[in-house]
Amino acid sequence: MRSITTKLVLAFITVSLLSIALVVLFTRWRSGEEFRSFLFDQNRPSIITSLSDYYGKYGSWQGITDMQFQVQPPPSRPEPHKSPFTLVDESGRIVYAGQGYQVGDIVTAPELNDGIPIQADGKTVGRLLISRSNFPVGAPGSDYLDRFNRQIFLSGLIAIALALLLAIILSRTLTHPIRELTAATQVVSVGDLAQQVPVRSRDELGQLATSFNRMNSDLARSLNLRRQMTADIAHELRTPISIILGHAEAVHDGVLPASSEIFEIIREEAERLEHLVDDLRTLSMADAGELKLAFRPYAPQKLLRDAQKIYSHQARQKKVTIHAKAESDLPEIECEPERMKEVLGNIIDNALRYTPENGQIALSARRVEDMIELRVQDSGPGVAPDELDRIFERFYRIETSRTRNTGGSGLGFAIAKSLVEKHNGRIWAESKPGEGLTILIRLPIPKS
């Protein structure tokens, strides 16, 4: 199989050969035509003068067929039957026939008009028709044309050699980024996702290299996230399982009494384990596109009131106030209410963890152009700007040393993001340290 470099070289050479051959042939043809035209223009005055003198001497064109036209320089081989000169009298009848004509024939009006007038005693006595392409060329002219044609041929050979050199250089230049990409893909195929290729231009090859580097970076990041997620899942599962096994073994061995308090600890950890498994199942189904949503019209005000009622008891226990406020006459949105309540629940649950006593959590809804914006704002410590985007990553915790006893699993915001995107919406966070965290959700208003 031929390489791309070889194919490009062959393509360049083929195009160059055809182009140079056409140029050489056209130049040779045109140079001969122009040279003969030059010779005719040079000899024209003497030819016209000779014909005028002939008619003035004899008073007619009688015997003109025996006349030999004198041209300078004289032709190397006179060929009368190929004479370029045709002479017609004032009536248009041929009296001296050149190539393609017969004596006595009558020429057409256009041909007659194209002829060169021959005058004698102040009146037009005939016209000279000339075929410039057949104008006789003398020996010096023939030698000149031969030398000129040889130079054209030599120039064509030099042009072909230069075209071959340029074809090799250009093909190697064009295929060098492809070879780099090929080598990089072979390295990536064996698992080295850190491979990058240099971007040497801004053309399509440069864009391809940029896309490859971005793809490789995304693959490496995805692989690292998957590894991190696997480690996080193992860690999150280990904690409740260890607590359950530890207390069960202690009761079995008689180290701890089989009291309701011990069983309550085991039950709580089992609930946490079940909740984590449910969260992982929701995320995996969303990633696989298997999470089915039953959309129906639902009022944004009712979503806020439902979320407020669900978490009002927990808020009172933590001495936190939850407020809900929405603009009047808000249109309904198309959503699955239970999933959207789950989204708001995950956000409120996070807010309750970090809002201090006597703090507030504000729920609000408003219309922004063709979207409904839901907002959850707490009065907690807030989040640093460089961590706002990361809070939606799976298992991400701002305090990395925090355990499940003081913080969530790190899946709540990830689930919320996935569910909002399934509703064709957008979710993001805004915060300033010390001024609380605000989570904003925008969902499209159905078109009527």
Secondary structure, DSSP 8 states (H G I E B T S, - for coil): ---HHHHHHHHHHHHHHHHHHHHHHHHHHHHHHHHHHHHHHHHHHHHHHHHHHHHHHHSS-TTGGG-----SS-BSS--GGG--EEEEETTSBEEE--TT--TT-B--HHHHHHSEEEEETTEEEEEEEE-GGG---BHHHHHHHHHHHHHHHHHHHHHHHHHHHHHHHHHHHHHHHHHHHHHHHHHHHTT-TT-------SSHHHHHHHHHHHHHHHHHHHHHHHHHHHHHHHHHHHHHHHHHHHHHHHHHTTSS---HHHHHHHHHHHHHHHHHHHHHHHHHHHHHT------EEE-HHHHHHHHHHHHHHHHHHTT-EEEEEE-TT---EEE-HHHHHHHHHHHHHHHHHH--TT-EEEEEEEEETTEEEEEEEE-S----GGGTTGGGSTT--SSTT--TTTS--S-HHHHHHHHHHHTT-EEEEEE-TTS-EEEEEEEE----
